[in-house]
Amino acid sequence: MKKIIYKTQGVCSQFIELEADDEGRVTFANVIGGCNGNLKGICSLIKGMRLEEVHNRLKGIRCGSKMTSCPDQIALAIEDMERQNLVAQIKEQQSMA
């Protein structure tokens, strides 16, 4: 299971909570702050989706004149989650060697 609490930047929301199962499917998504109804809708829609698909669909979406958006921040949270998971795997392999 993968899990992250991501501190957003450049948007109205403050944090993104994401969890994914071992198959890379979103099991939980929550955005704290921001446009409550829209973000609840996005979180509901991405539940059960593969992380890669969520990332590909949301990456690069902008909010008005901002260079990012809450959906783009979800994509960045997924990138950070994958980086953390990769680092953990490397550390685990090194400890076994």
Secondary structure, DSSP 8 states (H G I E B T S, - for coil): -EEEEEE--SSSEEEEEEEE-TTSBEEEEEEEES-HHHHHHHHHHHTTSBHHHHHHHHTT---TTSS--HHHHHHHHHHHHHHHHHHHHHHHHHHH-
